Amino acid sequence: ESQTPFRGLRRILWIAFSGSAFLGLLIMLSKIASGNQLKLDNLLIQIGACILFPFLIFLDKGKED
């Protein structure tokens, strides 16, 4: 714990950001399903966030001693 004092906080943030990204993607997909137009770049940013934050959780787990 003394070597990485903010590991717990960092994991909580990654989990919160992942949940937010997946919730945002779900909302965007429901808007697309209802027939609304969305910009492709917004959708790609959301998909990127859904890939990035779980990957950061995976990387942070790999650092365990």
Secondary structure as a PSIPRED ss2 file (coil, helix, strand):
# PSIPRED VFORMAT (PSIPRED V4.0)

   1 E C   1.000  0.000  0.000
   2 S C   1.000  0.000  0.000
   3 Q C   1.000  0.000  0.000
   4 T C   1.000  0.000  0.000
   5 P C   1.000  0.000  0.000
   6 F C   1.000  0.000  0.000
   7 R H   0.000  1.000  0.000
   8 G H   0.000  1.000  0.000
   9 L H   0.000  1.000  0.000
  10 R H   0.000  1.000  0.000
  11 R H   0.000  1.000  0.000
  12 I H   0.000  1.000  0.000
  13 L H   0.000  1.000  0.000
  14 W H   0.000  1.000  0.000
  15 I H   0.000  1.000  0.000
  16 A H   0.000  1.000  0.000
  17 F H   0.000  1.000  0.000
  18 S H   0.000  1.000  0.000
  19 G H   0.000  1.000  0.000
  20 S H   0.000  1.000  0.000
  21 A H   0.000  1.000  0.000
  22 F H   0.000  1.000  0.000
  23 L H   0.000  1.000  0.000
  24 G H   0.000  1.000  0.000
  25 L H   0.000  1.000  0.000
  26 L H   0.000  1.000  0.000
  27 I H   0.000  1.000  0.000
  28 M H   0.000  1.000  0.000
  29 L H   0.000  1.000  0.000
  30 S H   0.000  1.000  0.000
  31 K H   0.000  1.000  0.000
  32 I H   0.000  1.000  0.000
  33 A H   0.000  1.000  0.000
  34 S C   1.000  0.000  0.000
  35 G C   1.000  0.000  0.000
  36 N C   1.000  0.000  0.000
  37 Q C   1.000  0.000  0.000
  38 L C   1.000  0.000  0.000
  39 K C   1.000  0.000  0.000
  40 L H   0.000  1.000  0.000
  41 D H   0.000  1.000  0.000
  42 N H   0.000  1.000  0.000
  43 L H   0.000  1.000  0.000
  44 L H   0.000  1.000  0.000
  45 I H   0.000  1.000  0.000
  46 Q H   0.000  1.000  0.000
  47 I H   0.000  1.000  0.000
  48 G H   0.000  1.000  0.000
  49 A H   0.000  1.000  0.000
  50 C H   0.000  1.000  0.000
  51 I H   0.000  1.000  0.000
  52 L H   0.000  1.000  0.000
  53 F H   0.000  1.000  0.000
  54 P H   0.000  1.000  0.000
  55 F H   0.000  1.000  0.000
  56 L H   0.000  1.000  0.000
  57 I H   0.000  1.000  0.000
  58 F H   0.000  1.000  0.000
  59 L H   0.000  1.000  0.000
  60 D H   0.000  1.000  0.000
  61 K H   0.000  1.000  0.000
  62 G H   0.000  1.000  0.000
  63 K C   1.000  0.000  0.000
  64 E C   1.000  0.000  0.000
  65 D C   1.000  0.000  0.000
